[in-house]
Amino acid sequence: MGNGFSMAYDNEIFSYNALYNFLTSRDDQLINKLFDVIKTKNFELVMQQLDTTLALLKAFGSDDKLQSDIILASKKLKDGLLSSIHQLHPEHVYKIPEKKIIACAEFLNLFIKSGGHVFSTNYDMLLYWTLMRKHVENAIDGFGREIENLDEVLRGETPEYSDLVWGPNIENQNVHYLHGALHIFDSGINIEKEQYDQSNFLLEKIKKRLDRGSYPIFVTAGNGDEKLSHIRHNRYLSHCFDKLSSLDGSLITFGFNFGEYDEHIIDAINKATHAQNKTPPKLWSVYIGVYSDNDAEHIRSIQSKFHAKVKVFDAKTVNVWGV
């Protein structure tokens, strides 16, 4: 699932234009100037341009001050994007109408209950909120709590449990955030997940982490190769990517347009296809949801990049969030 999954819920909140308008309304002169100079509302394009500029400056041996300014601008844009996504979200999961949550949970459960996997490239909370609020059975994201005082427990003492960390349920993981998400953090030792407790909403807890300078696992910048490099340097992201690269059966996409910065996703799909192998595990086909004739034409123009059979369907017929 791509950004179209979230836009299908509310395109006024989750479109790039909405994020752009919100971010530029904060009147940060540097960020506004970047968008104006590059003439785009696409965050990824601006960040890629900054990365390219930095690489050129290093190649030409420019002064360190100018390179530092570029690095600062890139960080400012990423921070602004993260803050905007956070602030544009519904305040908490119960702000989402019950009918929408039920419809989405039923859609997701079509894949979960049949032994399938769900992959998302979105950073927002909608997928996590839906799975959590409706308690979708057997939806496993790999996180769990570990006993921290095992020696004492073996002597009969009460167990003390860790925060939610990634690992205890990794073998059965079937929900994968390919580019990270707002609720997943790398502490340096563990991959940790934020969740509700009795006194704090999830976004409030995330905000506290952000205020302390702790950032979610969050892949935004660069082309496919640069995104893949980021993924490979994080064990959680790398695991999710490897799962995508070893699919068996068919892949269905919703709200994912296979843009110019998504080559790493196509590469993973092709790896799963195992063109030289005619027996499972093997990805046989990819069903791609499109919203318009232009979307369909785009997929036809890149269809030769896929090693598996590609079929296109009308994404508007899939009422993920209900009618």
Salt bridges, closest charged atoms under 4 A:
ASP28 OD2 - LYS76 NZ 3.20
GLU44 OE2 - LYS227 NZ 2.52
ASP69 OD2 - LYS65 NZ 2.97
ASP79 OD2 - LYS75 NZ 2.81
GLU91 OE1 - LYS95 NZ 3.94
GLU98 OE1 - ARG133 NH2 2.46
GLU98 OE2 - LYS134 NZ 2.84
ASP141 OD2 - LYS193 NZ 2.70
GLU192 OE1 - ARG209 NH2 2.94
GLU194 OE1 - LYS205 NZ 3.58
GLU194 OE2 - ARG209 NE 2.64
ASP197 OD2 - LYS205 NZ 3.43
ASP211 OD2 - LYS207 NZ 2.93
ASP242 OD1 - ARG232 NH1 2.86
GLU263 OE2 - LYS305 NZ 2.64
GLU297 OE1 - ARG300 NH2 3.23
ASP314 OD1 - LYS316 NZ 3.29
